[in-house]
Amino acid sequence: MLKRYLKDQRGLTLIELLAVIVILGIIAAIAVPSIGGIIGNTKEKAHRANALMLLDAARLYDIEKNAGNGNFTLSTATPKGTISGNSRNIEEALVSNGYLDAIPKDPEADNAAYSTITITKNGSQISITLGGTPTGGTAKTYVNNKTKDLINTQTDLTTG
């Protein structure tokens, strides 16, 4: 009886296999674009997190070094060891003084360095520009006259 039962068993038909493959293809077609959008949103949020981290470090630097009363520019474009007026190298000003552990990396360039990072304080407003990568990319500017919530929900990153 068992032999006869096993003998009558058949595998899946070609149509059943094709139906399974079509269903898997439809699922993949829906999932792949969604995952791409999630990755893009993650990179954008990483830029914002970098800007907020730099903003907090610049505020601490301003309070300690200028008592909150001076204008300054901190930039990766300023050579180390150069103090020109109120301009300083960002790494010397923020990393060497303990306001940051390290200069943040660009999440869109496989964590390569931003081509430039500039922090400018003019009056009570601090703006942070995260330049593109050495191979290109778009600079993004963040301004501190917004709350952290507004920076996190900002849709056009190139406006103050």
BELTA-V920755 format. One record per residue. N is the residue number from 1. PSI is psi in degrees with one decimal (none if undefined). BURIAL is 1 if it has 16 or more other C-alpha atoms within 10 Angstrom, else 0. D_CENTER is the distance of its C-alpha to the mean C-alpha in Angstrom with 1 decimal. Layout:
n=N psi=PSI burial=BURIAL d_center=D_CENTER
n=N psi=PSI burial=BURIAL d_center=D_CENTER
This chain:
n=1 psi=-45.4 burial=0 d_center=66.6
n=2 psi=-38.2 burial=0 d_center=63.3
n=3 psi=-42.7 burial=0 d_center=63.8
n=4 psi=-40.1 burial=0 d_center=64.5
n=5 psi=-43.8 burial=0 d_center=61.4
n=6 psi=-32.6 burial=0 d_center=59.2
n=7 psi=-32.3 burial=0 d_center=60.9
n=8 psi=-10.1 burial=0 d_center=60.1
n=9 psi=137.7 burial=0 d_center=56.3
n=10 psi=158.5 burial=0 d_center=54.4
n=11 psi=-172.4 burial=0 d_center=50.8
n=12 psi=145.9 burial=0 d_center=48.3
n=13 psi=164.6 burial=0 d_center=49.4
n=14 psi=-37.8 burial=0 d_center=47.6
n=15 psi=-40.0 burial=0 d_center=46.8
n=16 psi=-41.7 burial=0 d_center=45.3
n=17 psi=-42.0 burial=0 d_center=43.0
n=18 psi=-37.8 burial=0 d_center=42.0
n=19 psi=-42.3 burial=0 d_center=41.2
n=20 psi=-43.8 burial=0 d_center=38.9
n=21 psi=-41.2 burial=0 d_center=37.1
n=22 psi=-43.3 burial=0 d_center=36.7
n=23 psi=-43.4 burial=0 d_center=35.3
n=24 psi=-37.2 burial=0 d_center=32.7
n=25 psi=-41.6 burial=0 d_center=31.8
n=26 psi=-43.0 burial=0 d_center=31.3
n=27 psi=-43.4 burial=0 d_center=29.1
n=28 psi=-39.0 burial=0 d_center=26.9
n=29 psi=-29.7 burial=0 d_center=26.8
n=30 psi=-40.4 burial=0 d_center=25.5
n=31 psi=-39.7 burial=0 d_center=23.0
n=32 psi=-49.2 burial=0 d_center=21.3
n=33 psi=-34.1 burial=0 d_center=19.9
n=34 psi=-41.4 burial=0 d_center=18.7
n=35 psi=-39.3 burial=0 d_center=16.7
n=36 psi=-40.2 burial=0 d_center=15.2
n=37 psi=-37.2 burial=0 d_center=14.1
n=38 psi=-41.6 burial=0 d_center=12.7
n=39 psi=-43.0 burial=0 d_center=10.5
n=40 psi=-42.6 burial=0 d_center=9.3
n=41 psi=-35.9 burial=0 d_center=8.8
n=42 psi=-41.3 burial=0 d_center=6.8
n=43 psi=-41.0 burial=0 d_center=4.2
n=44 psi=-42.1 burial=1 d_center=4.8
n=45 psi=-32.6 burial=1 d_center=5.1
n=46 psi=-39.3 burial=1 d_center=2.5
n=47 psi=-45.5 burial=1 d_center=2.8
n=48 psi=-41.3 burial=1 d_center=5.9
n=49 psi=-40.2 burial=1 d_center=6.5
n=50 psi=-43.9 burial=1 d_center=6.5
n=51 psi=-42.7 burial=1 d_center=8.6
n=52 psi=-38.0 burial=1 d_center=10.7
n=53 psi=-44.4 burial=0 d_center=11.4
n=54 psi=-37.3 burial=1 d_center=12.5
n=55 psi=-46.3 burial=1 d_center=14.4
n=56 psi=-42.5 burial=0 d_center=16.2
n=57 psi=-40.5 burial=1 d_center=17.1
n=58 psi=-37.5 burial=1 d_center=18.4
n=59 psi=-44.3 burial=1 d_center=20.5
n=60 psi=-43.5 burial=1 d_center=22.0
n=61 psi=-46.1 burial=1 d_center=22.7
n=62 psi=-43.8 burial=1 d_center=24.3
n=63 psi=-43.8 burial=0 d_center=26.4
n=64 psi=-41.9 burial=0 d_center=27.7
n=65 psi=-32.4 burial=0 d_center=28.3
n=66 psi=3.7 burial=0 d_center=29.2
n=67 psi=26.5 burial=0 d_center=30.3
n=68 psi=8.3 burial=0 d_center=27.9
n=69 psi=-3.1 burial=0 d_center=30.3
n=70 psi=158.4 burial=0 d_center=29.0
n=71 psi=147.7 burial=1 d_center=26.9
n=72 psi=163.7 burial=1 d_center=24.7
n=73 psi=125.8 burial=1 d_center=22.2
n=74 psi=130.0 burial=1 d_center=20.0
n=75 psi=149.2 burial=1 d_center=18.6
n=76 psi=-16.9 burial=1 d_center=17.8
n=77 psi=-20.3 burial=0 d_center=20.4
n=78 psi=124.8 burial=1 d_center=23.1
n=79 psi=147.5 burial=0 d_center=25.0
n=80 psi=144.4 burial=0 d_center=25.4
n=81 psi=-3.6 burial=0 d_center=28.7
n=82 psi=126.7 burial=0 d_center=28.8
n=83 psi=107.8 burial=0 d_center=29.3
n=84 psi=101.2 burial=0 d_center=30.1
n=85 psi=-119.0 burial=0 d_center=31.0
n=86 psi=13.4 burial=0 d_center=28.0
n=87 psi=135.7 burial=1 d_center=25.5
n=88 psi=161.6 burial=1 d_center=24.3
n=89 psi=133.4 burial=1 d_center=22.0
n=90 psi=-37.6 burial=1 d_center=18.7
n=91 psi=-43.2 burial=1 d_center=19.1
n=92 psi=-40.1 burial=1 d_center=22.8
n=93 psi=-44.5 burial=1 d_center=22.2
n=94 psi=-40.6 burial=1 d_center=19.5
n=95 psi=-49.1 burial=0 d_center=19.5
n=96 psi=-30.3 burial=0 d_center=23.2
n=97 psi=1.9 burial=0 d_center=24.1
n=98 psi=11.3 burial=0 d_center=22.1
n=99 psi=-24.8 burial=1 d_center=19.6
n=100 psi=149.7 burial=1 d_center=16.7
n=101 psi=-39.4 burial=0 d_center=17.1
n=102 psi=159.5 burial=0 d_center=15.1
n=103 psi=131.1 burial=1 d_center=13.0
n=104 psi=153.1 burial=1 d_center=9.3
n=105 psi=158.2 burial=1 d_center=8.3
n=106 psi=116.6 burial=1 d_center=6.4
n=107 psi=-17.2 burial=1 d_center=4.8
n=108 psi=-6.9 burial=1 d_center=6.9
n=109 psi=41.6 burial=1 d_center=9.8
n=110 psi=44.0 burial=0 d_center=10.6
n=111 psi=31.7 burial=0 d_center=9.4
n=112 psi=166.2 burial=0 d_center=11.7
n=113 psi=147.8 burial=1 d_center=11.8
n=114 psi=148.0 burial=1 d_center=10.7
n=115 psi=-39.1 burial=1 d_center=14.1
n=116 psi=148.5 burial=1 d_center=14.5
n=117 psi=126.4 burial=1 d_center=13.3
n=118 psi=129.3 burial=1 d_center=15.9
n=119 psi=122.9 burial=1 d_center=16.8
n=120 psi=130.3 burial=1 d_center=20.0
n=121 psi=123.8 burial=1 d_center=22.2
n=122 psi=107.6 burial=0 d_center=25.0
n=123 psi=-125.6 burial=0 d_center=27.2
n=124 psi=2.9 burial=0 d_center=25.4
n=125 psi=128.8 burial=0 d_center=22.2
n=126 psi=125.7 burial=1 d_center=19.2
n=127 psi=145.3 burial=1 d_center=16.8
n=128 psi=124.8 burial=1 d_center=13.6
n=129 psi=118.7 burial=1 d_center=12.8
n=130 psi=107.2 burial=1 d_center=9.9
n=131 psi=168.6 burial=1 d_center=11.9
n=132 psi=-171.4 burial=1 d_center=11.5
n=133 psi=166.4 burial=1 d_center=12.3
n=134 psi=-23.5 burial=0 d_center=16.0
n=135 psi=6.7 burial=0 d_center=16.7
n=136 psi=-153.2 burial=0 d_center=15.5
n=137 psi=163.6 burial=0 d_center=12.6
n=138 psi=133.7 burial=0 d_center=12.4
n=139 psi=144.7 burial=1 d_center=12.0
n=140 psi=132.2 burial=1 d_center=10.4
n=141 psi=135.4 burial=1 d_center=12.6
n=142 psi=140.1 burial=1 d_center=12.6
n=143 psi=142.1 burial=1 d_center=16.1
n=144 psi=2.6 burial=1 d_center=17.4
n=145 psi=13.2 burial=0 d_center=20.4
n=146 psi=154.1 burial=0 d_center=18.4
n=147 psi=165.6 burial=0 d_center=18.1
n=148 psi=-36.0 burial=0 d_center=15.0
n=149 psi=-40.4 burial=0 d_center=15.9
n=150 psi=-39.0 burial=0 d_center=16.1
n=151 psi=-40.1 burial=1 d_center=12.7
n=152 psi=-26.1 burial=1 d_center=11.3
n=153 psi=2.3 burial=0 d_center=13.6
n=154 psi=130.3 burial=0 d_center=13.4
n=155 psi=-37.2 burial=0 d_center=13.7
n=156 psi=102.8 burial=0 d_center=14.2
n=157 psi=-10.2 burial=1 d_center=11.4
n=158 psi=4.6 burial=0 d_center=13.9
n=159 psi=156.8 burial=0 d_center=16.5
n=160 psi=none burial=0 d_center=17.4
